[in-house]
């Protein structure tokens, strides 16, 4: 538990080093036609959660992870008015880096959420967010990445103003749909 608390604290410290990055992230997301969220392996989990959060905010988002198409094949649809957000924790993946290189060469804005400036994807991004991922038992902890998703989308929702507030109210209504969900008393959204 202490190590996971340290991962959160370190990630929080990294985010507070340059608060202008949070503003730039929010502005880039808001002006993008679509936001693509990419991850491979364990890094696909926070990418999927970010994709879900964007959908909840009413933003056009696409999840990219290895499946029936390679990441490079999926990259064909990304345009220069879009944004790519890449999650990359060790071990770094060659195919993911090659896809990010291809996407960034077309002028698409790229943001990374990774453990280190030494991650290969960072050289193709102007918005790099660093998370702590230390784990004694597994390859990488996801606590820092998940905390980053929560911070980034919370700040974004606030900066979206009425649009963000209305989207979250709509999401709250969906979560209170008794045809789908059991009642959840005290639900905050």
C-alpha positions as a printed NumPy array, in Angstrom:
array([[  0.   ,   0.   ,   0.   ],
       [  2.803,   2.424,   0.809],
       [  4.395,   1.939,  -2.599],
       [  1.092,   2.646,  -4.364],
       [  0.62 ,   5.775,  -2.234],
       [  4.141,   6.785,  -3.274],
       [  3.177,   6.238,  -6.941],
       [  0.235,   8.616,  -6.517],
       [  2.334,  11.194,  -4.651],
       [  5.11 ,  11.094,  -7.262],
       [  2.613,  11.42 , -10.121],
       [  0.931,  14.339,  -8.342],
       [  4.309,  16.021,  -7.857],
       [  5.166,  15.556, -11.552],
       [  1.85 ,  17.106, -12.622],
       [  2.413,  20.138, -10.4  ],
       [  5.83 ,  20.871, -11.908],
       [  4.272,  22.662, -14.88 ],
       [  0.565,  23.436, -14.581],
       [  0.605,  25.073, -18.026],
       [  0.832,  21.54 , -19.482],
       [ -2.615,  20.794, -18.042],
       [ -4.008,  23.918, -19.701],
       [ -2.376,  23.049, -23.016],
       [ -3.708,  19.487, -22.788],
       [ -7.269,  20.736, -22.196],
       [ -7.118,  23.284, -25.01 ],
       [ -5.752,  20.687, -27.441],
       [ -8.455,  18.165, -26.537],
       [-11.223,  20.769, -26.88 ],
       [-10.099,  21.952, -30.33 ],
       [ -9.5  ,  18.452, -31.751],
       [-11.972,  16.847, -34.148],
       [-11.397,  13.469, -32.44 ],
       [ -9.157,  12.174, -29.664],
       [ -7.462,   8.803, -30.109],
       [ -6.401,   6.93 , -26.972],
       [ -3.642,   4.374, -27.568],
       [ -2.058,   1.704, -25.402],
       [ -0.571,  -1.779, -25.691],
       [ -0.749,  -4.564, -23.123],
       [ -1.1  ,  -3.208, -19.603],
       [ -0.977,   0.353, -20.973],
       [ -4.229,  -0.289, -22.877],
       [ -6.183,  -0.298, -19.595],
       [ -5.718,   3.406, -18.722],
       [ -6.104,   4.235, -22.443],
       [ -9.517,   2.565, -22.389],
       [-10.523,   4.383, -19.231],
       [ -9.491,   7.726, -20.785],
       [-11.512,   6.868, -23.907],
       [-14.514,   6.117, -21.66 ],
       [-14.131,   9.39 , -19.776],
       [-14.02 ,  11.347, -23.047],
       [-17.182,   9.583, -24.225],
       [-18.873,  10.485, -20.927],
       [-17.93 ,  14.127, -21.592],
       [-19.506,  13.924, -25.061],
       [-16.18 ,  14.133, -26.885],
       [-15.509,  12.106, -30.024],
       [-12.916,   9.554, -28.999],
       [-11.473,   6.361, -30.418],
       [ -9.677,   3.568, -28.575],
       [ -6.576,   2.183, -30.293],
       [ -5.051,  -1.08 , -29.118],
       [ -3.621,  -4.106, -30.823],
       [ -6.342,  -6.334, -32.209],
       [ -7.274,  -7.495, -35.681],
       [ -5.398,  -4.462, -37.085],
       [ -1.931,  -3.34 , -36.128],
       [ -1.565,   0.099, -34.571],
       [  0.145,   1.295, -37.751],
       [ -2.862,   0.186, -39.801],
       [ -5.239,   1.925, -37.401],
       [ -3.156,   5.104, -37.657],
       [ -4.273,   5.697, -41.254],
       [ -7.531,   7.273, -40.122],
       [ -5.981,   9.893, -37.862],
       [ -5.906,  13.418, -39.312],
       [ -3.916,  16.51 , -38.43 ],
       [ -6.922,  18.087, -36.641],
       [ -7.133,  15.086, -34.306],
       [ -5.19 ,  14.362, -31.129],
       [ -3.417,  11.201, -30.016],
       [ -2.883,  10.357, -26.356],
       [ -0.468,   7.486, -25.829],
       [  0.029,   5.41 , -22.694],
       [  3.364,   3.624, -22.64 ],
       [  4.766,   1.888, -19.586],
       [  7.732,  -0.506, -19.728],
       [  8.393,  -2.662, -21.615],
       [  8.29 ,  -0.199, -24.5  ],
       [  6.755,  -1.559, -27.703],
       [  8.37 ,  -1.015, -31.115],
       [  5.088,  -1.159, -33.066],
       [  3.508,   1.447, -30.796],
       [  6.477,   3.806, -31.231],
       [  6.399,   3.352, -35.015],
       [  2.666,   4.14 , -35.105],
       [  3.172,   7.274, -32.986],
       [  6.013,   8.382, -35.263],
       [  3.773,   7.965, -38.324],
       [  0.878,   9.826, -36.692],
       [  3.019,  12.732, -35.468],
       [  4.646,  13.132, -38.896],
       [  1.201,  14.073, -40.252],
       [  0.948,  17.017, -37.858],
       [ -1.354,  15.395, -35.31 ],
       [ -0.944,  16.672, -31.732],
       [  0.48 ,  13.929, -29.531],
       [  0.44 ,  13.657, -25.735],
       [  2.15 ,  10.872, -23.816],
       [  1.528,   9.442, -20.397],
       [  4.572,   7.385, -19.483],
       [  7.054,   6.697, -16.723],
       [ 10.105,   8.496, -18.097],
       [ 11.364,  11.046, -20.606],
       [ 13.499,   8.171, -21.9  ],
       [ 10.406,   6.4  , -23.263],
       [ 10.806,   6.301, -27.068],
       [  7.35 ,   7.828, -27.694],
       [  8.305,  11.051, -25.897],
       [ 10.415,  12.209, -28.837],
       [  7.217,  12.508, -30.926],
       [  5.217,  14.502, -28.387],
       [  5.136,  18.066, -27.104],
       [  2.898,  17.155, -24.15 ],
       [  4.596,  14.604, -21.92 ],
       [  3.096,  13.604, -18.578],
       [  5.146,  11.398, -16.276],
       [  3.619,   8.892, -13.897],
       [  5.203,   6.684, -11.287],
       [  4.784,   2.961, -11.949],
       [  6.969,   1.232,  -9.351],
       [  5.883,  -2.275,  -8.424],
       [  7.845,  -5.006,  -6.634],
       [  5.668,  -7.841,  -7.953],
       [  4.369,  -6.918, -11.379],
       [  5.975,  -5.161, -14.333],
       [  4.308,  -1.792, -13.798],
       [  1.75 ,  -0.386, -11.416],
       [ -1.251,   1.296, -13.038],
       [ -2.064,   3.504, -10.039],
       [ -0.081,   6.481, -11.366],
       [ -1.621,   6.195, -14.844],
       [ -5.151,   5.854, -13.502],
       [ -4.595,   8.813, -11.187],
       [ -3.363,  10.801, -14.218],
       [ -6.534,   9.945, -16.172],
       [ -8.656,  11.113, -13.259],
       [ -6.74 ,  14.393, -12.867],
       [ -6.655,  15.177, -16.598],
       [-10.345,  14.486, -17.177],
       [-11.439,  16.288, -13.999],
       [ -9.543,  19.418, -15.027],
       [-10.916,  19.075, -18.57 ],
       [-14.518,  18.708, -17.352],
       [-14.149,  21.918, -15.339],
       [-12.57 ,  23.787, -18.252],
       [-15.416,  22.672, -20.529],
       [-17.776,  24.774, -18.39 ],
       [-21.484,  24.293, -19.058],
       [-20.811,  21.724, -21.779],
       [-18.884,  19.54 , -19.339],
       [-21.447,  20.013, -16.579],
       [-24.309,  19.07 , -18.911],
       [-22.461,  15.967, -20.143],
       [-21.859,  14.776, -16.59 ],
       [-25.513,  15.421, -15.671],
       [-26.543,  13.291, -18.645],
       [-24.131,  10.566, -17.512],
       [-25.61 ,  10.703, -14.013],
       [-29.074,  10.172, -15.51 ],
       [-27.762,   7.158, -17.449],
       [-26.274,   5.648, -14.296],
       [-29.627,   6.049, -12.529],
       [-31.504,   4.144, -15.258],
       [-33.198,   1.373, -13.268],
       [-33.643,  -0.694, -16.435],
       [-29.851,  -1.125, -16.504],
       [-28.408,  -0.486, -13.044],
       [-29.379,  -1.328,  -9.496],
       [-30.119,   1.795,  -7.466],
       [-27.031,   3.455,  -6.086],
       [-27.881,   5.789,  -3.267],
       [-25.756,   8.86 ,  -2.854],
       [-24.298,   8.544,  -6.351],
       [-22.126,  11.55 ,  -7.031],
       [-21.347,  12.524, -10.547]])
